[in-house]
Amino acid sequence: MISLLLVWLRATGLIGQALAFGGALFALVVLRARRVPGAPDRLRTTLAITAAGGLLVAAAQAAILAIVVLAFADDAGWPVGEVLASTVGTVGVARLVVAVLATAAALALRRAPGSRAWRILLLVSGVSLPVLGALVSHAVGRENADWLVTLGALHQAAAGVWVGGLVCAAALAIRPDTDASVGWLRPFSWLAAAAVAVIAVTGVGLAFEYVASPGAAIGTSYGAMVLTKIALFVALVAMGGLNHLAVRGWWASSPVQALVVRRRVEVEAGLALVAVFMAASIASAPPGADAGVPRAAPEEIGHLFMPHWPRLESPTLAEMAATPGLGDSNAPRTAEQTAWSEFGHNVAGLFVVAMGVLATLERTGRAPWARHWPLLITALAGFVAFSLDPEGWQTGKVGFWEQLLSAEVVQHRLLLVLTALFGVAEWQIRSGRRPHSGWRFLFPFIAIVSGVLLLSHVHETSSVKAAFLMELTHLPLGLISLLVGWSRWLELRLPPAEGVGPGRVWGPALALFGLVLVFYREV
């Protein structure tokens, strides 16, 4: 459970860092650039986002320090002094203080926008956050630590400029008083392009150090997550490139096309936040280039993705109850546990394939009865509740509250609740009961959150290689889930004529998600 909390808290801190630094530059550079409307309300909104980012960093950092102290506590007491004297503690306290200063500077600048002193403090504190963040990264303790810390600080700073700026741009773009055109985004477009170039260059340098070889890229958790993050980065660059050309083009002032750009900025900002979650997950894994990190052979990976007939039978509950080590993450997995897991994934995949096919048929307009496809989600939720984590109520090997101490179980329960909510809400919309209800956004929201959970999934097992092979199936599922969620989001947010393209994507993507589950197997 602690490992999952640390990943989420690290992601929260990185998001806050991006908002604090990126928001500061957006306020001090973009909104003060020539030809950019510098309305006081717009500046106040940006500085509010900046202040919120500082608070996120401070809260996340305080929680991380508390968890570290808790993790090392024993009968002798709480090692507060020892933790604070360590590098993690010292840098953590410094980040907390700097984050508070950034928050104070942003709030003060809202009241006195012309204050040069507060602008300087905001900029200095914002720059300090990625520098301090690099001091507790994988770079520390390595042979060329100084160079890697510098590279890591530049990477985090550029990511903050891009991600934080995108969030500010998206927040301003949805304001009702936003200009019909998107020409006011031009200064940020150039700033974002420069940030992307720095991210790419520093990312390549870090990858050469931490991944080092193709074998580590495809055979370790660290390498696989880096490749997944690269896929997200490519998607972001493609969408950002379209937006960059749009805000510079003659049609930037066209109301319809400007609306399309603003909606794409929403998606770009959302994907950027997902990439930050990926960065937090990557930071929790040992670099693939390190000696001693187990690597999976290409044959093992190929076997994992080789199509096969789905498993439609599972061990009985009596057989599962008699399985030694059931519920013990450190015990070797038995054949019964593997069969149970494959059965659950494969059957769930059949449900999802059917949903994707029916959703695609519904969109053709030739099968109106297919609009009831969300009812399958109710059946799927019931099946998943039975098949997940058999050491629980199914066999009684582990108590309810004791089972919730497992990070993997908590993630499974969250996905189950999200699935059930999605089914009820989406069926009401599809059946015509609430076609224009705000609940229609629950589907894309849940798909996006599920994608984030899958990309930052924590597996509790004593075998690093086994955890990697399980994670390798979750990473493509996470990417497909994001494709489903954001394409549906665009369909809902765009005018009907402009939403046709994204609307044709999410149904087949949902079916593809199901196919990955149908062919799921464990090694």
C-alpha positions in Angstrom: 0.0 0.0 0.0 2.9 2.4 0.8 4.3 1.9 -2.7 1.0 2.9 -4.3 0.6 6.0 -2.0 4.2 7.1 -2.8 3.5 6.9 -6.5 0.3 8.9 -6.3 1.9 11.5 -3.9 4.9 11.8 -6.2 2.6 12.4 -9.1 0.6 15.0 -7.1 3.9 16.7 -6.3 5.0 16.7 -9.9 1.6 18.1 -11.1 1.8 20.8 -8.5 5.3 21.6 -9.6 4.2 21.9 -13.2 1.3 24.2 -12.2 3.5 26.4 -10.0 6.4 26.8 -12.4 4.4 26.7 -15.7 1.7 28.9 -14.3 4.2 31.4 -13.1 5.8 31.7 -16.6 2.3 31.8 -18.2 1.4 34.7 -16.0 4.7 36.5 -16.2 5.6 35.9 -19.9 2.5 34.9 -21.9 -0.1 37.1 -20.4 2.2 40.1 -20.5 3.3 39.5 -24.1 2.3 42.0 -26.8 -1.1 41.4 -28.4 -2.2 39.1 -25.6 -5.2 40.5 -23.7 -4.0 41.0 -20.2 -7.4 41.3 -18.5 -7.0 41.3 -14.7 -9.5 38.5 -14.3 -7.4 36.3 -16.7 -4.2 37.0 -14.8 -5.9 36.3 -11.5 -7.1 32.9 -12.7 -3.6 32.0 -13.8 -2.1 33.1 -10.5 -4.8 31.1 -8.6 -3.7 28.0 -10.6 -0.1 28.8 -9.7 -0.9 29.1 -6.0 -2.8 25.9 -6.1 0.2 24.2 -7.7 2.4 25.4 -4.8 -0.1 24.0 -2.3 -0.1 20.7 -4.0 3.6 20.4 -3.9 3.7 21.4 -0.2 0.9 18.9 0.8 2.4 16.1 -1.3 5.9 16.6 0.1 4.7 16.8 3.7 2.7 13.5 3.2 5.8 11.8 1.6 8.0 12.8 4.5 5.3 11.5 7.0 5.1 8.1 5.1 8.9 7.7 5.1 9.0 8.3 8.8 6.2 5.8 9.3 7.9 3.3 7.1 11.1 3.4 9.3 9.3 3.6 12.6 10.0 0.7 15.1 9.8 -0.1 18.8 12.5 2.6 19.4 10.1 5.3 18.2 9.7 7.6 15.2 13.0 8.4 13.4 12.0 12.0 12.6 15.5 13.4 13.1 17.2 10.7 11.1 14.8 11.1 8.2 15.1 14.9 8.1 18.9 14.6 8.3 19.0 12.4 5.2 19.1 13.7 1.6 15.5 12.8 1.0 14.4 14.7 4.2 16.6 17.8 3.7 15.5 18.2 0.0 11.9 17.4 1.0 11.8 20.1 3.6 13.4 22.6 1.2 10.8 21.7 -1.5 8.1 22.2 1.1 9.4 25.7 2.1 9.9 26.8 -1.6 6.4 25.6 -2.5 4.9 27.7 0.3 6.9 30.7 -0.9 5.7 30.2 -4.4 2.1 30.0 -3.2 2.5 33.2 -1.1 4.1 35.0 -4.0 1.3 34.0 -6.4 -1.4 35.1 -4.0 0.4 38.4 -3.3 0.8 39.0 -7.0 -2.9 38.6 -7.5 -3.4 41.5 -5.1 -0.5 43.6 -6.5 0.0 42.6 -10.1 2.6 45.4 -10.6 4.9 44.3 -7.8 8.4 43.5 -9.2 9.5 41.9 -5.9 6.7 39.4 -5.9 7.3 38.6 -9.6 10.9 37.8 -8.8 10.1 35.7 -5.8 7.5 33.8 -7.8 10.0 33.1 -10.6 12.8 32.1 -8.4 10.7 29.8 -6.3 9.2 28.3 -9.4 12.6 27.6 -10.9 13.8 26.1 -7.6 11.2 23.3 -7.6 12.4 21.3 -10.6 16.0 21.8 -9.4 15.2 20.4 -6.0 13.2 17.6 -7.6 16.2 16.5 -9.6 18.2 16.2 -6.3 16.1 13.2 -5.2 16.0 11.5 -8.5 17.8 8.4 -9.8 20.7 10.7 -10.8 21.9 11.0 -7.2 24.7 8.6 -6.4 25.5 7.6 -9.9 28.9 8.0 -11.5 28.1 11.2 -13.4 25.6 12.6 -10.9 26.3 16.3 -11.6 25.6 16.0 -15.3 22.5 13.8 -14.7 21.1 16.2 -12.0 21.5 19.1 -14.4 19.8 17.1 -17.2 17.0 16.0 -14.9 16.4 19.6 -13.7 16.2 20.9 -17.2 13.8 18.0 -18.2 11.5 18.7 -15.2 11.6 22.5 -15.8 10.7 22.2 -19.5 7.9 19.7 -18.6 6.6 22.2 -16.1 6.6 25.0 -18.6 4.6 22.8 -21.1 2.3 21.0 -18.7 1.5 23.9 -16.4 1.1 26.3 -19.3 -1.3 23.8 -21.0 -3.4 23.6 -17.9 -3.6 27.4 -17.7 -4.4 27.7 -21.4 -7.2 25.1 -21.1 -8.6 26.8 -18.0 -8.7 30.2 -19.8 -10.0 28.7 -23.0 -13.2 27.4 -21.3 -14.0 30.8 -19.7 -17.2 32.2 -21.1 -15.5 35.6 -21.7 -12.7 34.0 -23.8 -12.1 35.6 -27.2 -13.7 33.9 -30.2 -10.3 33.6 -31.7 -7.3 31.7 -30.3 -4.7 34.3 -31.4 -4.0 35.1 -27.8 -2.4 31.7 -27.4 0.4 32.5 -29.9 3.0 33.5 -27.3 2.4 30.3 -25.3 2.6 28.3 -28.5 6.1 29.5 -29.1 7.0 28.9 -25.5 5.6 25.4 -25.6 7.5 24.6 -28.7 10.8 25.6 -27.1 9.8 23.5 -24.0 9.0 20.5 -26.2 12.5 20.7 -27.8 14.2 20.8 -24.4 12.1 17.8 -23.2 13.0 15.8 -26.3 16.7 16.5 -26.1 17.0 15.9 -22.3 14.8 12.9 -22.5 17.1 11.3 -25.0 20.1 11.9 -22.8 18.3 10.5 -19.7 17.1 7.5 -21.7 20.7 6.7 -22.8 21.8 6.7 -19.2 18.9 4.9 -17.5 17.8 2.5 -20.2 21.0 2.1 -22.2 20.1 -0.8 -24.4 17.2 -2.2 -26.4 17.1 -5.2 -24.1 16.5 -3.0 -21.1 13.9 -1.0 -23.1 11.7 -4.0 -23.8 12.7 -6.3 -21.0 12.4 -4.2 -17.8 9.5 -2.2 -16.1 11.6 1.0 -16.4 12.2 0.6 -20.1 8.6 -0.4 -20.9 7.3 2.7 -19.0 9.7 4.9 -20.8 8.5 3.6 -24.2 4.9 4.2 -23.0 5.7 7.7 -22.0 7.3 8.2 -25.4 4.1 7.1 -27.1 2.2 9.7 -25.0 4.8 12.3 -25.8 4.4 11.6 -29.6 0.6 12.0 -29.3 1.0 15.2 -27.4 3.5 16.6 -29.9 1.2 15.7 -32.8 -1.8 17.4 -31.2 0.4 20.4 -30.0 1.7 20.7 -33.6 -1.8 21.0 -34.9 -2.7 23.6 -32.4 0.6 25.5 -33.0 -0.2 25.7 -36.7 -3.8 26.6 -36.0 -3.1 29.6 -33.7 -0.6 30.9 -36.3 -3.0 30.4 -39.3 -5.5 32.7 -40.9 -8.4 30.5 -39.6 -7.4 31.0 -36.0 -10.1 33.7 -35.8 -12.8 31.4 -37.3 -15.3 30.7 -34.4 -15.8 27.1 -35.3 -12.1 26.3 -35.8 -11.1 28.3 -32.8 -13.5 26.2 -30.7 -11.9 23.0 -32.1 -8.5 24.3 -31.1 -9.7 25.1 -27.6 -11.2 21.7 -27.2 -7.9 20.1 -28.4 -6.1 22.2 -25.8 -8.3 20.5 -23.2 -7.2 17.1 -24.4 -3.6 18.1 -24.8 -3.6 19.4 -21.2 -5.2 16.2 -19.9 -2.8 13.9 -21.7 0.1 16.0 -20.4 -1.1 15.4 -16.8 -1.3 11.7 -17.6 2.3 11.9 -18.8 3.2 13.4 -15.4 1.6 10.3 -13.7 3.8 8.2 -15.9 6.9 10.1 -14.9 6.0 9.4 -11.2 5.7 5.7 -11.9 9.0 5.6 -13.8 10.7 7.3 -10.8 9.5 4.4 -8.6 11.1 1.7 -10.7 14.9 0.9 -10.8 16.6 2.0 -14.0 16.8 -0.7 -16.6 20.5 0.0 -17.1 21.4 -1.0 -13.5 23.1 -4.3 -13.0 21.1 -6.8 -11.2 17.7 -5.7 -12.6 16.1 -8.9 -14.0 15.2 -8.7 -17.6 12.6 -10.7 -19.5 13.7 -12.5 -22.6 12.1 -11.7 -26.0 10.7 -15.2 -26.0 8.9 -14.6 -22.7 7.4 -11.3 -24.0 6.4 -12.9 -27.3 4.7 -15.7 -25.4 2.8 -13.2 -23.4 1.2 -11.5 -26.4 0.8 -14.6 -28.6 -3.0 -14.9 -29.4 -4.6 -18.0 -27.9 -8.0 -19.4 -27.2 -9.5 -17.7 -24.2 -9.7 -19.6 -20.9 -13.4 -20.2 -20.3 -13.1 -22.5 -17.2 -11.6 -21.7 -13.9 -10.6 -23.7 -10.8 -13.4 -24.2 -8.2 -13.6 -22.1 -5.0 -12.6 -25.2 -3.1 -9.5 -25.7 -5.2 -8.6 -22.0 -4.8 -9.1 -22.2 -1.0 -6.7 -25.2 -0.9 -4.1 -23.3 -2.8 -1.0 -22.7 -0.7 0.1 -19.1 -0.3 -3.2 -17.6 -1.6 -3.2 -13.9 -0.6 0.5 -13.9 0.1 2.3 -11.6 -2.4 5.6 -13.1 -1.6 4.6 -16.7 -2.3 5.1 -18.2 -5.7 2.0 -18.2 -7.9 0.4 -21.5 -8.4 -1.2 -23.0 -11.5 -4.6 -22.5 -9.9 -4.0 -18.8 -9.3 -2.7 -18.3 -12.8 -5.8 -20.1 -14.3 -8.2 -18.0 -12.1 -6.6 -14.8 -13.2 -6.5 -15.7 -16.9 -10.2 -16.8 -16.7 -11.2 -13.5 -15.1 -9.3 -11.4 -17.7 -10.4 -13.4 -20.7 -14.1 -13.5 -19.9 -14.1 -9.8 -19.0 -12.5 -9.2 -22.4 -15.5 -10.9 -24.1 -17.8 -8.6 -22.4 -15.8 -5.5 -23.4 -15.5 -6.7 -27.1 -19.3 -7.1 -27.2 -19.7 -3.6 -25.8 -17.3 -2.1 -28.4 -19.0 -3.9 -31.3 -22.5 -2.8 -30.1 -21.4 0.8 -29.6 -20.0 0.8 -33.1 -23.2 -0.6 -34.5 -25.3 1.9 -32.6 -23.3 4.8 -34.2 -24.2 3.5 -37.7 -27.9 4.3 -37.0 -28.9 0.9 -38.4 -29.2 -0.9 -35.1 -31.1 1.2 -32.6 -31.4 -1.7 -30.3 -27.7 -1.7 -29.8 -28.0 1.5 -27.7 -28.6 -0.8 -24.7 -25.0 -2.0 -24.7 -24.2 -0.3 -21.4 -26.4 -3.0 -19.7 -23.5 -5.4 -20.3 -21.4 -3.3 -18.0 -23.8 -4.2 -15.1 -23.2 -7.9 -15.8 -19.5 -7.2 -16.2 -19.3 -5.5 -12.8 -20.9 -8.5 -11.2 -18.6 -10.9 -12.8 -15.5 -8.8 -11.9 -16.7 -8.5 -8.3 -16.7 -12.3 -8.2 -13.5 -13.0 -10.1 -11.2 -10.4 -8.6 -8.8 -11.3 -5.7 -10.2 -14.7 -4.8 -8.4 -14.7 -1.4 -11.2 -12.4 -0.2 -14.9 -13.1 0.4 -14.9 -15.9 -2.2 -12.6 -18.2 -0.1 -12.3 -16.3 3.2 -8.5 -16.7 3.3 -8.1 -12.9 3.9 -10.4 -10.7 5.8 -12.2 -7.7 4.2 -10.3 -4.9 6.0 -7.0 -6.8 5.9 -7.4 -7.3 2.1 -7.8 -3.5 1.7 -4.2 -3.1 3.0 -3.1 -4.4 -0.4 -2.4 -1.7 -3.0 -3.3 -4.0 -5.8 -6.7 -4.8 -4.2 -7.4 -1.1 -3.7 -6.8 -0.4 -7.4 -9.0 -3.3 -8.4 -11.8 -2.1 -6.2 -11.5 1.5 -7.6 -11.8 0.1 -11.2 -14.8 -2.0 -10.1 -16.6 1.0 -8.6 -15.8 3.1 -11.7 -17.2 0.3 -14.0 -20.5 0.1 -12.1 -21.0 3.9 -12.1 -20.2 4.1 -15.8 -22.8 1.4 -16.6 -25.7 3.0 -14.8 -25.0 6.5 -16.1 -24.3 5.6 -19.7 -27.4 3.4 -20.0 -29.6 6.3 -18.8 -28.1 8.5 -21.5 -28.2 5.9 -24.3 -31.8 5.0 -23.5 -33.0 8.6 -24.0 -33.8 9.3 -20.3 -31.1 11.9 -19.8 -29.5 12.5 -23.2 -28.1 16.0 -22.3 -27.3 15.3 -18.7 -23.9 16.1 -17.3 -23.6 12.4 -16.5 -22.7 11.8 -20.1 -19.2 13.0 -19.3 -18.9 10.1 -16.7 -18.0 7.6 -19.5 -14.9 9.5 -20.8 -13.9 10.5 -17.3 -14.0 6.9 -16.0 -12.1 5.7 -19.1 -9.4 8.3 -18.6 -9.1 7.6 -14.8 -9.0 3.9 -15.6 -6.2 4.5 -18.1 -4.2 6.5 -15.5 -4.7 3.6 -12.9 -3.6 1.0 -15.5 -0.5 3.1 -16.4 0.5 3.6 -12.8 -0.5 0.1 -11.6 1.4 -1.4 -8.7 1.9 -5.1 -8.5 2.7 -6.7 -5.2 4.9 -9.7 -5.9 8.3 -10.7 -4.8 9.4 -11.4 -8.4 10.5 -8.3 -10.2 10.3 -10.1 -13.6 6.8 -11.4 -12.8 5.6 -7.9 -11.9 7.1 -6.6 -15.1 5.3 -9.2 -17.3 2.0 -8.4 -15.6 2.6 -4.7 -16.0 3.5 -5.2 -19.7 -0.2 -6.1 -20.3 -1.5 -3.2 -18.4 0.5 -0.5 -20.3 -1.2 -1.1 -23.7 -4.6 -1.3 -21.9 -3.9 2.0 -20.3 -3.1 3.7 -23.6 -6.2 2.2 -25.3 -8.3 3.4 -22.3 -7.0 6.9 -22.7 -7.8 6.7 -26.5 -11.4 5.7 -25.6 -11.9 8.3 -23.0 -10.4 11.3 -24.8 -12.0 10.5 -28.2 -15.4 10.3 -26.5 -14.6 13.5 -24.6 -13.9 15.3 -27.9 -17.1 13.9 -29.4 -19.1 15.4 -26.6 -17.3 18.7 -26.4 -17.2 19.5 -30.1 -20.1 20.7 -32.3 -21.9 17.6 -33.9 -20.3 18.1 -37.3 -16.8 18.3 -35.8 -17.3 15.5 -33.4 -18.0 12.8 -36.0 -14.3 11.9 -36.4 -13.6 11.3 -32.7 -16.9 9.6 -32.3 -15.9 6.9 -34.8 -12.8 6.1 -32.8 -13.8 5.1 -29.3 -16.2 2.2 -30.2 -13.5 0.2 -32.1 -10.9 1.2 -29.5 -13.2 -0.2 -26.8 -13.4 -3.5 -28.8 -9.6 -3.5 -29.1 -9.3 -3.1 -25.3 -11.5 -6.2 -24.9 -9.4 -8.1 -27.4 -6.2 -7.5 -25.3 -8.1 -8.9 -22.3 -9.3 -11.9 -24.3 -5.8 -12.8 -25.2 -4.4 -12.0 -21.7 -2.2 -14.7 -20.2 0.3 -14.9 -17.4 3.8 -16.3 -17.7 
